[in-house]
Amino acid sequence: MISFKIIKDSKTLISEIKKYKLKKKKIGFVPTLGGLHKGHFELIKLAKKKTDIVVLSIFLNPLQFNSKNDFIKYPSNLNSDKRKINKKKVNILYLPSMKEVFPSKRIKRIKASSKSNKLCGKFRKGHFDGVVTVLKSLFEQVLPNIAFFGEKDFQQNLIIKDLILKYKLKIKIITIPTVRDSNGLAYSSRNNLLNNKQKKIAPFLFKTIKEICFEAKKNLNNLNNLKFMGKKKLINYGFSKVDYLEIYNENNLSKKNIKKNNLRVFIAAWIGKTRLIDNYKN
C-alpha cells in the first residue's frame, strides 16, 4: 500500500499546499529527475527532520538535456522509484507533465546567472537555463520553505541560490555532503549506465580529485601542474575523455583569491558514453 499522495496536476498540488500552509506547516521540497538512489534518500531524511511536509517531485526535464539521445537514455524507472520512497515517509509525490509545469503553454526561458558560463555550463550549452526555468515554475507551485540539494551538483546549487536572490523567492536552500558508496564513487542515476568494467574504473574519479585537493593545499602555486597530472592519470585509469578538471575558489567559481579554506576541485569526465561529475573539498 502506498503511504504518500501522488499528485499529477498543478492545481491539485497548489490546493494541497495551501491547506498545509493554513495549518502553519513547514514545506520541504526535494526536486528530482527520477532514478532515485541513496543520495536522494539522504535528502528526504533531512527534509523529514527539518520540515513538516515533504514534497518530492519526479520530472525528467527535457529543457536541461543537450541531446535527445541523452534525454532518452536517462535511467529512470517510475515504478521502482515509487517502491523505493514508500518506506521514506514522503507526504506528496508530484509527477507533473510538461503541460503541468508550464500551464500557460508558452515557456518563458530564464537565463541562469553568470556562474553557469564555466564548468558544466561550458560543455552543456543552455543546460542551466533549462534547470532554472523549470525550477522557478516548480518553486512557484510547491511554495517550499526549504529546498534540499546534494553537494555533488555544487555549481548548480550556486546558480539556484542566484535564482532565488534574483526573484526574491522566500526559500532557504540546504545542501548535504555528497553521498558516496564504499569505494568513494558519488551516487548518481547515471552510474546505472556503467558496465561492470566501467564500474571498476569510475571510483578513480574521486580518488584523483581527493589527491589533487590534498596536494593543492600544500602548494597553491602548483595548481596548473596538478590539473595536468590529474587529467593524465584519469586517461591512464581508463577514462575516455576529461571535459574539465578545475581548482576554484568555491565561493565564486573563480581562480581569484584561492586559499586553503575555499579551494575546491571540480571534475567532469567520460567513461565510454557516460559522463560523470564530482567535486571535493577536504
VENVENGI-V129143 format. One record per residue. N is the residue number from 1. PHI is phi in whole degrees, 0 to 359 (* if undefined). PSI is psi in whole degrees, -180 to 180 (999 if undefined). D_FIRST is the distance of its C-alpha to the first C-alpha in whole Angstrom. Layout:
n = <N	N>
phi = <PHI	PHI>
psi = <PSI	PSI>
d_first = <D_FIRST	D_FIRST>
This chain:
n = <1	2	3	4	5	6	7	8	9	10	11	12	13	14	15	16	17	18	19	20	21	22	23	24	25	26	27	28	29	30	31	32	33	34	35	36	37	38	39	40	41	42	43	44	45	46	47	48	49	50	51	52	53	54	55	56	57	58	59	60	61	62	63	64	65	66	67	68	69	70	71	72	73	74	75	76	77	78	79	80	81	82	83	84	85	86	87	88	89	90	91	92	93	94	95	96	97	98	99	100	101	102	103	104	105	106	107	108	109	110	111	112	113	114	115	116	117	118	119	120	121	122	123	124	125	126	127	128	129	130	131	132	133	134	135	136	137	138	139	140	141	142	143	144	145	146	147	148	149	150	151	152	153	154	155	156	157	158	159	160	161	162	163	164	165	166	167	168	169	170	171	172	173	174	175	176	177	178	179	180	181	182	183	184	185	186	187	188	189	190	191	192	193	194	195	196	197	198	199	200	201	202	203	204	205	206	207	208	209	210	211	212	213	214	215	216	217	218	219	220	221	222	223	224	225	226	227	228	229	230	231	232	233	234	235	236	237	238	239	240	241	242	243	244	245	246	247	248	249	250	251	252	253	254	255	256	257	258	259	260	261	262	263	264	265	266	267	268	269	270	271	272	273	274	275	276	277	278	279	280	281	282>
phi = <*	280	262	229	278	257	239	247	242	293	296	296	299	301	296	297	298	301	298	295	294	297	272	62	277	272	261	251	230	238	277	221	264	97	63	294	216	301	300	296	293	292	295	298	302	291	299	297	288	270	226	269	235	251	253	247	251	238	215	281	281	294	291	259	260	276	226	299	297	297	296	296	272	301	281	246	214	298	298	297	299	299	298	296	274	301	272	268	60	286	274	228	253	261	238	281	270	302	296	280	292	235	298	280	73	275	272	267	291	257	271	290	295	297	293	275	278	235	46	298	296	290	259	231	301	82	303	288	299	296	297	289	298	287	297	300	296	296	300	290	273	278	47	285	279	224	245	243	222	264	290	302	264	300	299	301	297	296	293	294	298	294	300	296	294	301	261	51	282	270	230	264	257	242	247	247	302	304	271	237	278	299	262	96	293	292	297	205	301	290	300	293	274	276	276	301	294	293	294	281	280	308	298	292	298	291	305	293	288	294	296	298	299	298	291	299	290	283	211	288	268	247	294	297	295	298	296	298	296	297	298	300	301	298	296	296	289	123	287	275	198	246	292	204	220	233	243	232	289	292	287	224	51	227	268	278	53	289	231	303	274	239	285	222	260	240	216	221	215	254	244	61	257	248	260	245	238	198	205	206	219	256>
psi = <135	132	6	161	134	122	132	-15	147	-35	-44	-43	-51	-40	-43	-45	-40	-41	-44	-39	-37	-30	10	33	141	128	128	143	129	97	135	166	-3	-171	50	144	-174	-32	-45	-39	-32	-35	-44	-44	-46	-39	-38	-37	-40	-19	171	-37	127	122	124	128	144	111	111	99	106	-22	-20	5	135	-24	148	-38	-43	-40	-46	-40	3	129	81	145	98	-43	-43	-43	-42	-44	-42	-40	-7	-34	-6	0	41	144	-43	132	115	121	71	153	173	-39	-33	-35	-36	77	-26	3	-41	119	118	102	137	143	126	159	170	-17	-10	-2	-8	-174	-123	-33	-30	-32	-14	80	130	-6	-52	-28	-42	-39	-53	-31	-47	-41	-39	-43	-45	-40	-40	-26	-43	-29	55	152	-37	137	144	132	160	150	-15	-34	56	-48	-46	-40	-39	-40	-38	-40	-37	-38	-45	-41	-45	-44	9	44	139	66	133	137	128	129	148	152	151	131	128	154	-179	-24	12	-13	130	134	134	145	-31	-16	-26	-16	-8	140	177	-40	-43	-32	-26	-28	-38	-41	-18	-16	-52	-43	-44	-48	-27	-44	-44	-42	-43	-47	-38	-38	-23	-31	99	-8	2	21	-43	-42	-41	-40	-44	-47	-38	-44	-43	-45	-46	-41	-41	-32	-21	5	142	-27	146	115	-50	151	108	149	115	162	118	-19	-33	11	49	172	3	139	41	124	168	-35	-9	4	129	140	133	141	142	124	156	137	111	-121	13	128	126	142	156	168	160	142	128	999>
d_first = <0	4	6	9	11	12	16	19	22	24	25	22	21	25	24	21	23	26	24	23	27	28	27	28	25	26	24	23	23	22	23	23	24	21	21	19	21	22	24	21	19	23	23	20	21	24	22	20	24	26	24	22	20	19	19	18	20	20	23	25	28	31	34	34	34	38	37	35	35	34	31	30	30	28	25	22	19	16	13	14	14	11	10	13	12	8	10	13	12	14	14	15	14	18	18	22	24	28	29	26	28	31	31	35	35	38	37	39	39	40	42	41	43	46	44	42	46	46	43	40	42	45	43	41	43	41	37	37	38	35	33	35	35	31	30	33	31	27	29	30	27	25	28	27	29	28	27	27	28	29	33	33	33	36	38	35	35	38	38	35	37	40	38	37	41	42	40	40	36	35	33	33	32	31	31	30	32	31	29	30	30	32	35	35	33	31	28	28	26	29	29	27	30	33	34	35	38	37	35	38	40	37	37	41	40	39	42	44	44	43	47	48	47	49	52	52	52	55	57	56	59	57	54	55	56	53	51	53	53	49	49	51	49	46	48	49	46	45	43	45	45	45	45	46	46	47	48	48	48	44	45	46	46	50	52	54	54	52	52	51	48	47	47	44	44	42	42	40	41	40	39	40	38	36	37	36	36	37	39	40	42	43>
